[in-house]
Amino acid sequence: MGAVTESTGTDDRPPTSRRPVSRILRVTGPLVEIEYTSGTAMYDLVSIGPAGLPGEVVAIRGDLVTVQAYEYTGGLAPGQTALPQGRPLSVRLGPHLLGGIFDGLLRPLSDVGDWLLPDTRRTGAAERTWSFSPLVAEGDELAEGQTLGEIRDAVPVRVKVLVPPGCGGTVTEIAAPGNHATDAVVAEVGGAEVGLGALWPVRRPRPVRERVDAHEALDTGQRVIDLLFPVARGGTVAVPGGFGTGKTVLLQQIAKWCDADVIVYVGCGERGNEMADVITELAELQDPRTGGRLADRTVTIANTSNMPMMAREAGVHTGVTVAEYFRDMGLDVVVIADSTSRWAEALREFASRTGALPAEEGYPAGLASAIAAFYERAAAVTTLGGDRGSVTVIGAVSPPGGDMTEPVTAHTERFVRCLWTLDRDLAYARHYPALSWAGSFSRDVPVLAAGHRAAGDPAWSRRRERVGAALAAADRLADLVDLIGIAALPARERISVLAGRLVREGVLQQSALSQRDAYCGPQKTAALADAVLAVVDRCRELVDSGVPAASVEEVDFGPLLRAREDTGPHDATGVAARRDAMLSRLGEVRP
C-alpha cells in the first residue's frame, strides 16, 4: 500500500498557482502581520518567510492577517512571502509518540544537536517501522472509532489502529501482517484511506460517544493526595505554589508513580535543567507495571524558557491532543503541564504586541476562556468504539510572589475539580509534599467515596474526615499555643495538638528520595492513617482516665512515625504491627 502524503503539522512545500502567496507587512517578535488572501481562516497554518517558519492565524481584520509564529523570527523582513496552508495547525499522531521527546509542534528533539535551529521538515514519524496485525478482513463493516488492527511491537501499552472519526463503511482493503512506517496506509474503509498514524488539528477536541461520570480515583502514590484530596480519572487539578515549594518534584512524582496507562508531560516554559532532570529520571526509572523503562509509556513535550515563546501555546494544545489519541484506544491518560502560568505569560506578551486592550495585570481579556478550553478537554468518556477511556489534566500554576489572588490562579481555580495548593511555610519547614490541607480542596470526594465503598473500603470517607478534623483542630490551637504555651491548654486540647503532629509526621510527610516511601499504595496509606488515629484515640482515653497529658506527650512515638519509612510501599501488615506495639506501650502509661 502507499503512504499518507502529508506527514507533519507544518508544510513547507513551494507555492503553487492554487495557493495564493501573501506578503509580510510587519514583524515584531513572534507577531507577524501579512496581507489577507482569499480562503484564509482563523487558526490556519501559515509558512512564513524563506525558511517556511510555522505560524498560526490568530486575527483577521479587513485586509490584515495577524499570525503568531512558533519559531524565532530573527531575519524576517517586510516584503518577504508568507504562504497560507488552507488548513489548521495539525500534528501527526501514531505509535512513534511513546517514549519520544518532542517540541510543541510534535517534532522530535532527540537528534537535533546542541542548538535547536528552525526546521519545519523534522518529523521523525516515518523513520521507524511497526509490526501491524490486522483484526478485520475485507468486506467487514466498521463504524468510526472501531479497531482495525493493533501494533504488536514491544510497547508497554496496547496500541490500536482505529477507524478515524467521520469515517466508516466497508473494509475494501486491509494490509497484511508485517512492518509498516508510521505514514503508511494500512486499510481502506468506506473509500477513505487509513494509516498507522493520523493528522489531527490541535485545537479541535477528538469526538467521543459520550462523557460519563467519573467514579474511580487516580492512584498517585502520594498519601496527602490520595487520602485527603483525591482526583477522579478524567478530572482536573491545579497545583499553585510559589518558588521553592516543590511543584516540579510533586508533578514528577505523579508522573513516575500514578496508575495511568500513558503519561503526557508538557514542559511549558520551565527551566531547561528541570526538563532535563525529568527526562533523565524517567529514562532511568523502572516501570513497576512492565519492568521496562517508565519513559517507554511517556510522551514528553518540551518547550523550555529559552525556546520560542509562542510555542508554549501550541504545546499545551498538542499535549491534550496526544492524550485524546491514546484515550480513544480505551486507555487512561494523565496530562501534566508545568506550568500554565508560563503559557499565560506568553499570551500576555503577544496581546501587548497586538495592541489589545489589557485586562487585569495586563493579561488578555480572553485568558479565562483559554484556560477553560484547556481544562475542559479532560473527561472520562465512552469512546466512539465503545471503550472506556479518560484524560486527567494536572496543571501547575506559578503565581508571582506566591500571590494566590493573581488572575491565572484565580481563573484556574474556577475551572478545576481539585486544587492542590503548595504552602511556603510547610516547604521551609522541610515538610514535603508541602501541600496545604487548609488551602486545598477536592470536589470529587463524594463520588469517589461511593467508589471506595463499592471497592470494599467503606471506611475511606470516615477515615478522611477524621484526619482532616485532626489537622483542623491542631491548626486552630497553633496560634494559642504560640501565645500561652502548650502547658496552659486543657488535657484534651493538648492531645489534639499531639494528634496534628502525629498525622503530619506519620502520614502526610513523604520523601521523594526514599527507596521505600517514594510511592505508597492504597493499603499502606489506609493502614498508616488508621494506626495514627487508633493511637490518638488511646491517648485521649488515657487523659480522660486521669493520666496527665504531659505523661502521654513524653511517650516515644518514634516507632510509629518511622513506620512509613521502615515498611514497603504495600506493607499494611508491617504498619499494623507498629500500631499494635505503640498501643501496647501506651498501655503501660499510668496516672
Beta strands, then each sheet from edge to edge (+ up, - down):
strand 1: 22-28
strand 2: 31-35
strand 3: 44-48
strand 4: 53-61
strand 5: 64-69
strand 6: 81-88
strand 7: 90-93
strand 8: 101-102
strand 9: 129-134
strand 10: 141-142
strand 11: 147-151
strand 12: 159-162
strand 13: 169-174
strand 14: 178-181
strand 15: 185-189
strand 16: 192-195
strand 17: 198-201
strand 18: 210-212
strand 19: 236-240
strand 20: 262-268
strand 21: 298-303
strand 22: 332-338
strand 23: 379-382
strand 24: 388-397
strand 25: 418-419
strand 26: 441-442
sheet 1: 1+ 2- 5+ 4- 3+ 6- 1+
sheet 2: 7+ 17-
sheet 3: 8+ 21+ 20+ 22+ 24+ 19+ 25+ 26-
sheet 4: 8+ 21+ 20+ 22+ 24+ 23- 18+
sheet 5: 12+ 11- 9+ 14-
sheet 6: 10+ 13- 15+ 16-
end
